[in-house]
Amino acid sequence: MNATAAVVLFAVIWFMAFFILLPLRLKTQGEAGEVVPGTPQSAPSAGGVGRKARLTTVVAVLLWAIIAGVIESGWVTLADIDWFGQLDR
């Protein structure tokens, strides 16, 4: 895996983890009872985006290390996932 592939893999993992972690433990303005005028009740009352981004980074680094290790070790190759024989050409 070259450096560009490693960076792209990390970015994809980071954003997937971020979008999974973002709604967890979310408290809306409607639940808090403090709706700011001009915003919907479903808007977050306290974002905590920075904390979630740091947690996402930790999770993404761990997942990236595992996935990159599997790719680099050769445990899974393209031949293993070529179910329809399209890569024989």
Phi, psi and omega in degrees: 000128178275176185296322179296317178296323179294318179293318179296317178299316179297317181297318180296316179296318182298312182292323177297315179295320181298314181289338174282318183281336185303314182278355181290138180056035180276131176246118183278165178295327178294321178291325181281341180079019181231073182278122178284132180303135180092359178240153178284160179295338182277359178291146180294142179280321176223115187297302184065030185293323180298317178296319179290328177292321177294317178297320178299319180297318179297313180297317182294322179296317179296312180295320179297318180298319179293311183293318179295324177297318178295317180295314183290330182285338181086011178300322178239124179241174177297327179296330180290330183253010178272077185288335186252007177068029182277343185263009181284343187296000000 
